[in-house]
């Protein structure tokens, strides 16, 4: 691939629509250090998500046994009925473990860029791995079950932990039975109350009797359904006050479980005038927004449809309150507009989307134009909710490709940051969707690797890779960022993000080195990335791992191959600062100094030009060597010995410097 894109810090300019280089990047992307300060590193995002899950989690029956098995064997296989909370239990089990060197991630066997479960490089030191096969069919479960023994062995060798969620009713071989834990649903009332406490509803309110809630409990609902019911109670309490208190909120939550289809169909049939239907649609899409925003967005929708204005005098028109009342909606004391019935807005959106299909494209255009309204009441949360509600309709009706095309259209814009944010929200919603998440990950992969990117779309892809994919699927994010980074020139936000990602895991750095040196189809581009990824400080620091990466023979081979390509493909001024950093690290690492120098010399091979350039780099690095120039001089002398040996010259026991000319070829 020879398409590239470049970011500069100046807005404006033209956009190159054909193939070749692009040089108009005008969007700011936080550096890795800034991301860490803001808590946006993939590892932090993943831990935050798991922590929130733990806060609302109630231990199901069998959780204690699952903890015991995981602690004793580093592996546990969870089995339970759908809706029992087995997947949530798996994530909580991994969250409760000590957070050391390893990272949390979800394995995705069968995905196009996911390594096999038997791959030796799949497991990193102290990783926390989730293999969720709850939805696997018999063939998928059988295939993955055969590989569990090899995966367990790798987990034990790396002092990692693995939680497997098996399909309900699936078979398990006798050698895996000792690791099986049965998960049964926790008490429904405790789950419900835990969610209400997290919603900050005082206990004296939800301890009151509520017949509607008792009826709900009798249905033996799933954990997810209980959580949804609790959320409806929260929203009823916030937006629909009732003198009956908790009992009344539960009644509203129960009634909201209806689809409201007949009521909405009747309302739409009754209100045939364009202004009223526009207000109905706007209220549903911006449910909870301020009345002024509803009014402006409704007017925008009517203008987009070129609806003729009424000739009625302004003072004779129905006011907004009266028009909302006709739609079973009203503005509360805070001025925010809601339908009178809980979740009626969702029913309106579904009905108009399903039964007015010609409205879909205009509605999509109206959505982003509404998000661009300049109004302090149009907050970032409201914009995100608006895009999410539109995306829900696309995904609910199986139109994920159309949603992706819409995100691409918004992301191609070079002047509107609001449209870029809308594109990010749309792709995020698709990536997090249970049914279509895999399709969106594959689409992002294809775009990162092959698509001709505008600067806006490149920024969108970078954000979803780092903020959405990386927290749970870091390997896939790494591959996508690699393809983005290959195509950068000038400023390097994707490469910066890639470096930050591999810094979270030695396993990721090892795999990235492999991709750059053993599996490269673009050696010049990958050589430019290699000098950033092959950081000698990270390679020589074991951290909490039993050994440093540079001590591994395979990694040494990758380093040698990588530096060889660097010497061949890149001009000396480009690689010089990285080589000097490498030499400084060698000077500061007595126990691995010879190893680091050997790797450079071996990479240069017998090429006199490369060896001369390497020697010159060492001489130039001496004055800035940590610990003083004397250490740098000693490192250069040692390097000269190794260069002489590589050239077949007999090194003297006490190497002498060629003097006085410092540019002499060794």
N, C-alpha and C positions, 0 to 999 in steps of 0.2 A: 504494500500500500504506500502511495506516495503523497496522499493528501495530508496537509498539515494545517494547524490553526495557531494563531498567536494572539496573546493578550497585550495590550498597552493600556496605560492608565489615563488615556485621554478620550473622552466621549466624542461621538460624531464620526464622520467619514463614511465612505461607501462600503458596501458589502460585496465581496466577490462571490458570484453565484455559480461559477463553473468549477472545474477541477484545478488543483494546484494549491499554492500557499495562500493563506489568509493572514492579514496583519491588522485586524481591527478589534481586538479584545478590549472591552471597556467595562467589564464587570469585576467587582472586587470579590475575591475569595479569601477567607481567613487563612492565615498561615497555620501550619500544624501547632506551633506554640500558642497562637491565639485561640485555636480550637480547643486546646487543652485548658486554657484559662477560662473559656466559656463553658467548659464541660461538654464539648461537642465531639470529643474523640470517640471513635467507634466502641472502644472498650467501656468508656464511661456511659455511653448511650445504652449499651446492652445491660450493664449493671443497674442502671436506673430503671430500665423496664422490668428487670427481674425483681428489684426491690419493691416496686409498686405492686407487682403481682403477689409478692410475699405478704404485703400489708393487708390485702383483702382475702388472703388464702386461709381456709379452715382445714385443718388436717383431716383427710378422709380416713376411714378405717383401713388399716394395713400400712399406714405411713411409717409407723415406728419400725415395723419389720423391714420396710424398704430402706430406711436409714441404716439399719443394722447391716443389711446385705451390702449396701454400697460402701460402708466403712470397712467391712471385712474383706470384700472381694474386688473392690473398685468397679464393680458392675452390678446393676440390678435391672431386671426385666419386669416391667409393670404390665399387669393384665387387669382389665376391668370393663364394665359395660360402657357403651357410649353415653356421655353425659355424666360420668362418675367423677370427673375432674382428674383423670389419669395423666393427661398431657400437662396440665398446670402443675400437678404433683411432680412430674419429671423435671420441670424447669425449677421449681422451688428446691428440690433435692440438690440440684447442681448449684443453685445460688447459695445454699447454706454452707457449701464447702469453702475451705480457706482459699482466698484469692491470691495466689502466688504468681509464678511466672506465666502459667498458662492462661488461655482465654476461653470464653464460652462460645460455642458455635453449634449450629444445627447441621448435621450431615444430610446430604441430599443425594443418595445413591440413584444413579440413572440419569441425572442431569448432564447436559452435554459437556460441561467443563468441570465436572466434579470427579475427583479421582476415585478409584475403586476402594471398597472397604478393606481390601487386602493390600493396598499400596503401603509400602514401608514408610513413606513420608506423610501419611495421613494424620498421624497423632503427634502432637508436640508435647514437650515436658509440662506436666501438670495441667493439661487441657481439660476442659469440662465439656463433654460431648453429649449431644442429644440426638438419638436416632428415632424419629417419630414415624413408626410404620402402622399407626392406628388405622389408617385408611387404605393400607395395602391390600391388594387382592391375593388370592392363594398363590399364584405364580410368583408375584413380587416377594411375598413373605418367604416362600420356599427358597428363592434365590438368595435373598439377604441373610436368611437363617444359616445357610451353609457357610457364610463368610464371618459369622459372629465369633467363632473360635479364634480365627486369625486376628480379628479386630481386638478381642479381649487380651490376647497375648501382647499386642502392641501397646494397649492401654496400661497393662501392668508394667511393661518395660519402661514406659515413660512416666510412671507414677501419676497417671492421669485417671479420670473417672468417666464412666459411660453409663447413661441411662437409656434403655430401650423401651419404647412403648409398642407392644405387640398388638396385632389386630384381635378384636374380641372373638373368642372361639378358635383362635389359631392353635396349631399343634406346636409342641416344643420337645426337642430330643431330650433323652434322659440326662445327657451330660450338661444340659443347660437348665434343667429343672431346679437345681439348687439355688439359682439366682432369681427365681421367679417370686414376685410379691403380688398378692391379690389386693386390688384397690376397690373399695366400696364407697358410695357417696357419703359425705359427712352429713350431720343433721341439717336439714333444709332451713330450719328456723335460725340456727346459728350463722349459717352462710348469709341469710337475709339481713340479720342484725349487724353482722360485720360490715356489710356494704353500707348500711345506713349510718353506722358510726363513722365510716370513712367519708360519707357525704355530710358529716357534721350535723346530723340530726340528733337532738338531745334524746337520751334514753327514756326520759319521762314521757315523751311523745309516742315513741314506737312500742312502748310496753302496754299501751291502751288496747282494749279488745277491738278486733277488726274482723267482722264476719267474712268480708271479701278476701282477706288474706288467708283465713282458715280454709276457705273454699279452694284457694290457689294451692295451699300446701297439700290438700287432699289429692291433687292431680299428680303428685310425685314427679315434679318437673326436674329437668336437668340443671346442673350448676349454672350453665350459661343462661337458661331461662329465669332462674332465680335472680341472677345479677341484673338481667334486663328488667325484671319486675321491680327490683329495688331502685333502679335508675328512673323508672316511670314514677314511682312514689316521690322520689326527690324532685322531679320536674313538676309534678302536680303540686307539691308543697310550695315550690318557688313561684309558679306562674298561675295557679288556680286555687287560691285560698278557699277554704270551705269551713263553715261553722262546726262540722263534724270532726275536724282535725284528722288524726291518723286514719280513722275508719273511712272518712270521705276520700282521702288521698288513695287509699287502697281500692276503693270503688272505682275511682277514675283510672287507676292503673289497670284494673281488671277490664274496664270498658275499652281502654285503649288497645287491648289485645285484639279487639275486633278490627277488621280491615276498613270499616267505614265506607265500603264500596257503594252501597246503595245510597247512603246519605250524600256522598260526594257526587255520584251520578245525577241524583235529583237536583242538587244545587247547581251543577253545571248546566243541566237542561233548562233550569228556571232562569238562570242569568246568562242570557245570550248576547247581551250588549258587549261590544269590545272593551269599553272602559272597565266594566265590572269583571270581565274575565281576566283582563290584564291585572287588575288589582288582586284578584284571587290567586293568580299565578305568582305575582310578586310577593304576596304575603306568605305563600307556601315556600318559596325559594329563600326568602329573607326572614323567615319566622324568628321572632324575637328581636328584630331590628327596631330602631326608633321610627316613629311615624313619619318624620321628615324624610328619612331614607326611603321608606316605603313609597311615599308620595313621589319623590324624584325618580326612583327606579321604575315606577309605573308609567310616569310620563315618558321616560326614555323608551320603554317597550312600545308604547303607542306611537311614538315618533318613528321607531324602526319599522313598524308596520304601516307607516304613513296613514294612520287613522285620521279621518277628518275631524276637526274640532267642532264641538257643539256650539251652536249659535246662542245658547242660553247665556244671559248676562252672568258675569262672575258672581255677583251677589245673590243670584237666584239659584246657583248650583247647590246640589247636596254637599254638605260638608263631609270630610273624610270619616268622621265618627259614624255618621248615618250610613255611608257606603259600606263601612266595615261591618256594621250591625247586620246589614243585608246578607253578609257572607258568614255570619256566625263567628265574627272576630271582633276584637276591640283592643284599644290601647289602655294599658294599665296606668297606675299612678305615676310610674316612671317614664311614661310616654312610649313604651315599647309594645309592639303589636303582636298579638297571639290569637290563634283560634280558641274558641271557648272549650272545645273538646281536646283532650290530650291526644297527641299524635295524629290529629286530623290533617296537619300539614303534610305528613308523609303520604297519606291517602290521596290528597289533592295532587301532589307531584306525580304519583304513580298513575292516577287516572288520566291526567292531561298528557303525560308522556305516551301512554298506551293508546289512547283514543284520538289524539290529535297528532299523528306522526309527522305531518308537515311542519309542526311547531318545533321539532327537535333542533334543526340547524339554526334557525333564528334564536332559539333559546340559548344555544351555546354561545352565539355571538353576543347576545344581551348579557350573559353571565360575566364575561370578561370586561365588557364595557361598564357594567355596574361596579365591578371590582375597582375600576379605574376612577370612579367618582371621587372628586376631591371634597371630602367632608370629614371632619373629625370624628363623626359617628360611624363612619365606614372604617372600622378597625381591622387590624390584621386577622383577628380571630373571626370576624364576620366574613371577611374575604375567603378565608380558608373553609368556613362552613358552607359558603355559597358554592365554591368549587366542589366540595365533597358531596353536596346534595345533587349536583349535576352528574358527577362521576357515579354516584349510586345508581342513577337511572340507566346509564350506559351499561354498567356491570350487571345490574339486575336483569337486564334483557339480553345479556350475552354479547353486547356490542363492544368488547374490549378493544378490538382493533380500531374502531371509530374513536374511542376515547384516546388511544395512543396517537392517532393522527391529529386529534385536536391539541394534545399536549405538544406535539411536534410543531404545529402551526403557531401556538403561543410562544414556544421556545425559540422560534426562528426570528422573533421580533428583536430588533437591536436598540430600540429606544424606550421601551416600557419595562421597568423593573417589576411592575405589578403583573404583567403578562408572564414574565419569567417565574415569578412566585406561583402564579396559577398553574403553569406547566409542571413545576415541582410538586405541587399539591396533587395534581391529577395523576402523575406517575406514581407518587407515594401511595395514593389510594389503591391504584392498581397493583403495585408491588405487595401491598399488605393484604390483598384479597385472598381468601382461602382457595378459591377455585382458579383464579387467573394469575396468581402471583408468579408462578413458574413461567407463564407466557410472557409476562412483563420483564422478568429477569432475562429471558432469552432475547427479547426485543432490545433491551438496553445493551446486551452483549453485541448484538448485530450492529446497532448504531455506533457504539464505541469503536468497533473494529472496521466497519466498512462504509458507514454513511458519510457523505460530504456534509461537514458540520459548519453551521454558522457559529459565531462566537457565543451567541445566546444559548443555543442548544448544547454546546460544549459545557457551558456553565451549569445548565440544568442537569446534564448527565453526571457531572462531577459531584453535584450536591446529592443526588439520589444514591450514587455509589457510596459516598462517605457516610451519609446520615441515615440511609434506609437499608441498604444491602449489607454494608460492612458490619454492623452490630451483631447480626445473627449468621451471616454467610460471608465471613471475611475472605475466604479463598476466591469466591466469585467476584467480590468487590476488587480484589487484587488483580485478577485477570482483566477486568474491565478498565480499571485505572491504568494498567500497563498499556492497553491499546490506545487510550487517550494520551498518555504521556509520550508514546512513540511519535505522535503527530504534532507535538508542540514545538514551537520555535520562539525564541525570546523568553518571555516570562513563562514559568513552569508550574502553574497551580496544580495540575494533575500529578506531576512528578512529586511535588511537595506532599500531596495527600498520600501518594503511594509510599513515600519514605516514612511518613507518620504511621501508616498502617503496618508496614513490616516491622517497625520498631516495637510493636506490641507483642511480637511473637518470634522467637528464634526459628520456629518451624516455617513461618511465612517468609522470613528472610532467606532461609535455605531454599525454599521452593522458588522464590523469585530469582535467586542466583542461578538456579537450574534453568528457568525460563529464559534468562538473558544470555546464557552461555551454551546450553546444550540443546535448546529447542528454538533458537532464534532463526527467523526468516528475514530479519532486517538488521544485519550486524552493525551497520553504522549508527542507526537509531538506538539500538540496544546498548552499544558501547557508551553512548552519551548518558544513558540511564544507569549503566553499571557503576560508573565512578561515584554516583550518589548512593546507590543501594549498598555497594561494597564498602561500608564504613568500617575502618579498622578498629575503632574504639568499641563498636558494638560486637564486632567479630571476636575480639579478644577478651570481652567481659562475659564471664559465665552467668552473672546474675545469680538466680536461685537454681540454675540448672547444674547438673553434675560436672559439666565441662563446657568450655567455650566452643563456639561454632568452628573457629579456625583450627581447632584440634582434629576435626573430622577429615579423613582423607578425601571423601567425596567433595566436601566444601573446598578443600585446597585445590582439587582439580578444577572446580568451577572458577575459583579465583584466578588460577593460572590462565585458563582459557579466556576469561574476561579481560584481564590485563593485556593479553596478547592481541585481542581485537582492538583494545583501546590504542595501543601503540601503532597498530596498522591503520585504523580507520579515522582516528581523530588527530587534528593538528596538535603539536606540542603545547602551544599556549593554552589549549583547552584542558588537557589532562595534567599540566604541570602542577597547579595548586593541589590537586587530589593526590598526586604522587608525593608531594612534599608533606602533606598531612599524614600520609602513610608512613613516611620516613620519620616524622616527628613521633608518631605512635610507636614505631620500632625503637626509637631512642628512649622512650619513656616506659618500655615494657621489656625489662631485662630477660625475663624467662622465655619470651617469644620473639626476641629481636632477630635471631638468626632465621627463624621460620618466616617472618614477614619479609625479610630481605631475600630469602631464597625464592619466595613466590614471585617477586618482581623480576629477579634475574632469570628464573625459569620461563617467565612469560616473554621476556625479551629474546630468549633462545640464543642462538649464536649471531644474531643480527647486530653487527657492529654499530650501525646508526642508532638503533634503539638503546643499546648498552651505553653509548656515549651520551645520549640524551638523558638517560637515567642517572648517570654519574654526574652530569651537569646539574640536574635537579637536586641531587644530594648536596652538592657544594653550595647551591643557592639557598638550601634550607637550613644550613648551619647556623646563621646568625639568629634565627627565630626559634631555635630548638628549645622546647620546655626544659628547664633545668640548666640552661646555659649552652653557649656555642661549643664548649668542650665536648659535651655529649654528642652534639651533631658531628663534630670532627671524628669522634670515635666510630660513629655509625657509618660515616662516609668511608673511613679506612676499612671497616669490615665489609662494606659493600664492594669496595675495590678488590679485596681478596676474592670475593665470590665471582665478580666479573672476570677476573684473571683466570680463575679456575674454569669458568664457562667457556672461555676462549682457548682453553688448552694450554695456557701459560702456567708456569710453576710459580705459585704465590710465595713470596718471601715470608719468613716467620714473623717479621716485623715490617708490615707494609709501609713503604715510604710514599710520600706524595710527589707526583710530578710537579716540579716547580721551575720557574715561578709562574708560568702561564697557566691560569686556572681553567682554560678551555681545552686542555689537552685531552685527546681521546685515549681512554685506557687501553 
